């Protein structure tokens, strides 16, 4: 068998029986089917859509379970502008690099989630009132994984974050 430019040329002389000849022909077909299955699998993932519904689960340090259904969306350019403006407002107009890293990251996360979460449970209506930074960060990571998967930046795994 000789491969040239993604085409497999089969030499029938290599097969001693009809079964071996079938095997020579079947292998390239199986490879092609496998690639098609991979493509279908990615597109069947709900994160491949502009809106992604996911079940979120998190257990905080005190043992409290936080869970609920969320719908995140891929932000438009206008949404991205709003995220930037809200982030600046949360920073009190100060440059983000003048803030401590935790405050800067919290401002980013709150601004992103404010624009990207279309639906959320009641406990997540005011993310700034939550005491556990890890909870908000885990939620943001799930939303960010949606965008990464949607744009093909990452074949991100997981649906629903688990915290400790």
GUBASE-920831 format. One record per residue: residue in three letters; x, y, z of N, C-alpha, C in turn. Coordinates in steps of 0.001 Angstrom, whole numbers, plus 524288, in hexadecimal, padded with zeros to 5 digits. Layout:
GUBASE-920831
ALAXYZXYZXYZ ...
This chain:
GUBASE-920831
UNK8034B7FB6D800008000080000800008037C804D680000 UNK80223808C07FCCA8051C80D8E7FC648015F812147FD52 UNK80302815C8800B77FFB681A62801A9801FC81EFD7FEC2 UNK7FEAA821B47FBEA8003A826677F91C7FBFD82A837F9E3 UNK7FD7982EF57FC1B7F9EE833777FCB57F491831E77FEC9 UNK7F48582F4C8033D7EFB782DA3805D27EC91829A2802B5 UNK7EEDB827447FECC7EC40823357FBCB7EF6581E357FC8C UNK7ECB081A127FDE97EF4B815207FEAD7EEA5811DD7F9C3 UNK7F3088108F7F7637F2F980D2E7F2D37F3C3807997F4AB UNK7F0618042A7F2FA7F0957FEBD7F4B07F2D77FB6E7F05B UNK7F6B17F84D7F1D37F8F87F4A07EE217F6647EF5E7EF05 UNK7F2F67EDBD7EB7B7F0357E8C07EC2D7F3EE7E4177EC81 UNK7F8A07E4B67EA8E7FC6A7E06B7EAA87FE1F7DF317F040 UNK7FD797E2F77F3F07FF067E2197F95A7FB547DE5C7FC26 UNK7F6AC7DDB37FA297F2D47DA4D7FCB17F3227D4D97FA5F UNK7F35B7D10F7FDE37F3807CBA37FC1F7EE117C9477FBE1 UNK7EA5E7CB757FECC7E5057C9787FECB7E1457CE047FE11 UNK7DC667CCAE7FD077D8617D0B07FC867D78E7D38F801B2 UNK7D80E7D0C5806117D7697D32E80B327DBA67D75080C16 UNK7E07D7D61C80A977E4B87D9F280B2A7E3BE7DEAB807AB UNK7E1A57DDB5803047E0697E2027FF7B7DC327E58B801DB UNK7D83A7E32C8044C7D42B7E636806F07D6887E98680B4B UNK7DA417E75180E297DCCB7EA228126F7DFCA7EED481060 UNK7E2837EE2880C0F7E5687F287809BF7E1C27F6F48082E UNK7DD377F596806547D9797F98A804AD7D6AB7FBEC8095D UNK7D5A57F8D580D557D2917FA9D811CD7D57B7FE8881535 UNK7DA857FE0A815D17DD7880179819517DCDE80741817FC UNK7DDA7808E7813147DCF780E79811EB7D75E81056812E0 UNK7D39180CFD811DE7CE2380E60812C77CD3A80F208189E UNK7CF5F80BAF81BD57CEBD80C1D8217E7D1308112282387 UNK7D5C6812A1821747D85281778823137D4DB81C25821CF UNK7D28281C2981D2C7CF258207B81B8F7CA54820C881F0F UNK7C7EB81C55820427C36281C4A823AA7C4CD81E5282916 UNK7C96281CD982AF77CB2181E8F8301C7CB988248183048 UNK7CDC6826F482C3F7CE3182CA382C0E7C8CC82F3082C01 UNK7C52582CE6829187BFDC82F07828DE7BD2D82EA282E29 UNK7BE0082A51830EE7BBBB829A7836207BDDD82DC3839CF UNK7C2FF82EE3839957C557832E283CE17C2D28383083BE0 UNK7C20483995836F97BF9E83E99835A77BA1083EE9837BD UNK7B71183ABE837107B1B183AAD838F17B19783B1983EE1 UNK7B52E8387D841747B5508388F8471C7B62983E1784922 UNK7B9C684104846DC7BAC684661848957B600849D2847AB UNK7B3938494A843307AF1C84CA1841F97AA4584B1784516 UNK7AA2084652847157A5BB844B084A517A637846B584FEA UNK7AAC7848A3851547ABA184AAC856927A8A084FC98572C UNK7A5AC8507A85B6B7A2958554B85C117A5F185A3485C66 UNK7AAF9859AB85DB07AE6285E4585DF37AFC28605685889 UNK7AE6C85D74854757AF7585F3784F1C7AB648633684D50 UNK7A76986420850797A351867E684F267A45186D20851DD UNK7A2458716884FC27A3198768E852347A0C387704857AD UNK79CC8873DF858D779A9C873B885E1979B5386E3F86040 UNK79CF886DF88652179E56869038679379BAD8689D86CDA UNK798728649E86D7F795DC8639B87275798FD85F8787560 UNK79A36860A687A4B79D3C85CE587D5979B6485CC4882FC UNK79C2B858538856479AFD8579088AEB7A0098587088DE9 UNK79FE685C11891817A48885D7A894887A41085B3889A04 UNK7A85A858EF89BF07A879856CB8A13C7AD938585F8A3CF UNK7AD2B85A3F8A89B7B1D085BF28AB817B0CC85B168B150 UNK7B4B2859168B40A7B44D858748B9B67B87085BF28BC20 UNK7B6BF85FA08BF6F7BA808633E8C1C57BD2F860D08C685 UNK7C0C0863AA8C8CC7C3DA861BB8CD277C0AE860558D1F4 UNK7BC14862A08D2857B8C68616B8D7097B53D85CBD8D606 UNK7B58C85A9C8D1417B256856198CFE77AD428576E8CD35 UNK7AC3785C718CC757A75D85E078C9D87A7AB85CE38C404 UNK7A38285A9F8C1F57A324859858BC5E7A09485E1A8B98F UNK7A30685FBD8B55E7A0F4863D18B1FA79FFB861378ACB1 UNK79B37861628AAEB79A1C85EF88A5E7795AB861D88A336 UNK7953E860D789E37791068632989B3179232862FC89566 UNK78E2E8642D8926678EB38644288CB878FE5869CB88AE8 UNK793C886A298878A7956F86F2A885507952186EDC87F64 UNK7946C8735187CF3794DE873C587745798D6878138763C UNK79D2087694873B57A10587A7D872407A0BB87B6486C67 UNK7A29987FE686AD17A29488125865387A7EF8832D863AA UNK7A911882A285EB67ADD6884DF85C897ACC888AB785BD3 UNK7B01688E0785E0D7AF02893A485DBE7AFE4895E28583E UNK7AC8B8998A856DD7AD3789C70851FB7B16A8A09C852D8 UNK7B2D08A35884EC57B6878A7B084F4B7B4458ABCC85303 UNK7AF3F8ACE18526F7ACB98B0A8855EB7ACF98AECD85B94 UNK7AC0C8A9C485C787AC848A7A3861C47B2168A855863D4 UNK7B5E88A7568607F7BB638A7DA862267BCA88AD81863AD UNK7BA628B12F860D57BB208B6A98624F7B8B68B7B2867AD UNK7B40D8B5AB868817B1718B64C86D8D7B4868B3C5871F8 UNK7B6DB8AF3B870E27BA1C8AC97874C97BEAC8B01B8764F UNK7C12F8B266872737C59F8B5DE873807C4128BAAB87697 UNK7BFA18BCF58752F7BDC18C1A4877F67BC5A8C04987D99 UNK7B9828BBFB87E5C7B8048BA64883A37BCE08B925886E5 UNK7C0A18B6938848C7C5788B5558875F7C82A8BA5A88931 UNK7C85A8BE3E885C97CABE8C33F887367C7A38C5E088B94 UNK7C2738C59988B457BF378C7F488F567BFED8C52789492 UNK7C0538BFF8894677C13B8BD078993A7C6868BE5B89B9A UNK7CA2C8C007898547CF5F8C18C89A2F7CF798C73689C10 UNK7CB068C9C189BFF7CAC68CF2D89DB27CDAA8D2CE899FD UNK7CE248D1308951C7D0D98D460891477D6C88D3D58917D UNK7D8BC8D0CC895257DE678D0038958F7E02C8CBFD89191 UNK7E4FB8CC5988FAC7E6F58C83E88C317E7158C30488F21 UNK7E5AE8BECD88C6E7E5668B9C088F187EAAB8B81B8915D UNK7EEF68B9DE88F007F4238B862891137F5908BB688960C UNK7F2598BF41897877F35E8C21489C687F0A08BF728A10C UNK7ED5B8BB9689FE27EA8F8B8C18A3F97ED958B3D98A579 UNK7EC6E8B1CA8AA157EEDD8ACD38AB847ECBE8A8978A7D8 UNK7EFAD8A4698A6EC7EE118A06F8A31E7E8B289E0E8A42F UNK7E75D89D288A9147E25089AC78AA527DDD389E678A8C8 UNK7DE368A3648AA197DA168A7278A8BE7D9988A7AB8A2D4 UNK7DDFE8A7E88A02D7DDF58A85789A7E7DB4B8A39389805 UNK7DC9489EE6899FA7DA3789A28897D57D461899E38991C UNK7D2F389B5789DDD7CD6289B6889F3F7CA5489F2289BBF UNK7CC808A3B089AAD7C9DA8A7698973E7C91D8A525891CA UNK7CD168A27C88FDA7CCAF89FEC88ABF7C86389BC988AD5 UNK7C87F8986988EC47C4AF8942488F1B7BF1E8964188F92 UNK7BE49899FA892F97B90489C2C893AE7B71989EB788EA2 UNK7BA738A1B988C127B8EB8A443887247B79B8A030882FC UNK7BAEB89C3A882747B9F98981F87E907B4D88955187FA1 UNK7B4108938E8846E7AF5F89086885AE7AA6A893CE88559 UNK7AACD898D4886907A64489C468862D7A41C89C538809C UNK7A79289C7387CC47A5DF89CAE877507A51089750874DD UNK7A7B88935E876CD7A79E88E4E8742E7A38D88A828763C UNK7A1B988B3E87AFF79DC3887AE87D1D79854889B987BCD UNK795A0886D98786B7904D88863876F678C618869C87B01 UNK78D5A8821B87D56789DE880088815D78D3B87DE0885C4 UNK78B3B87E7988A8B78E1887CAB88F2578A3D87BC28938F UNK78BAB8786F8975378840877AB89BD67883A87C8089F58 UNK7848187CB38A2D3783D28813F8A638788C58827B8A953 UNK78B8487E868AB4C7902087F838AE8979475882488AB80 UNK7943E882268A65079853884868A313796A5889B88A0B5 UNK7926288BF08A2957908C890E08A0627941E895758A1C2 UNK796B1895428A64479A64899558A7BD79F87896B58A93C UNK7A2DE895ED8A5687A7C9893298A6527AB65896148AA0E UNK7AAD989B348AA667AE3189E408ADEA7ACDC89D4E8B3A5 UNK7A85889B008B4BA7A6C8899EE8BA227A8B7894978BC0C UNK7AAF0891768B8877ACD888C418B9FC7B1F388CCB8BD02 UNK7B295889A88C10F7B730889FA8C4697BBDC886DF8C257 UNK7BAE1882A98BF7B7BF0487F118BDCF7C0FC880738B858 UNK7C5D6882688B8307C831883B38B3257C89D87EDE8AFAF UNK7C9D587A5D8B1F87CA5F875878AEF87C56C874168AC13 UNK7C0EF875258AE5C7BBE88740F8ABE27BB458774A8A6EA UNK7BC3E87C568A75E7BBA787FD78A2DE7BFB287E7989EAD UNK7C45B87D278A0577C88187BB489CA47C71B876A2899C1 UNK7C4FD872C289C897C37286DD189A0B7BF1A86EB989609 UNK7BB7287226897467B73F873718939E7B97F8760D88EC0 UNK7BD0C879B788F9A7BF8C87C5F88B2E7C28A87883887BF UNK7C546874D288A267C842870FC8871C7C4B486DC188399 UNK7C01286C69885847BC5D86976882457BA8C86CC287DA4 UNK7B962871B087EA17B7A78753487A717BC1C8761187689 UNK7C0D8876CD8787A7C55D87792875057C670872AD871C8 UNK7C58186E138740C7C6638693F8710E7C28A868D786C81 UNK7BDDB86B0A86D327BA1186B2C868ED7BC4E86E4886454 UNK7BE54872EF865707C08187632861477C5348738D85EBA UNK7C8938713D861DD7CD3586E9785FC37CB9E86A2685C25 UNK7C7B18672A85DAE7C5E2862DA85A667C33C864EC8557D UNK7BFE4868DC8562A7BCF686B15851CC7C09D86CE584D6E UNK7C4D786F9E84EE17C873871AA84AFA7CCBC86DCB8498C UNK7CCB58693084BED7D0928653184AA67D5E68664184D02 UNK7D61C86997850FF7DB1C86ABD8538D7DCCD8663D856F0 UNK7D90086335858A37DA1C85EE985C367D5D185AEB85BAD UNK7D74F8561A85BFF7D358851FC85C3B7D2378513386202 UNK7D0508556C8647A7CF778558086A297CBFA8510E86BD7 UNK7CD3784EE88705D7CA2984AA5872877C6B284CB3876CE UNK7C2EB849A2878227BFD184AF087CB47BAD984DD087B6B UNK7B72D84CD187E887B24084F9D87E4C7B06B84FCF883E7 UNK7B0BD85445886337AF88854CF88BB57B48A8545588ED4 UNK7B5D885855891B27BAB38585A8949E7B9DF855E8899F8 UNK7BDE18536689BE37BDC6851358A1237C1F0853FB8A44D UNK7C077856618A8787C43A8591C8ABC77C5498560A8B0BC UNK7C923857C68B39B7CA5A855178B8817C91B8588A8BD17 
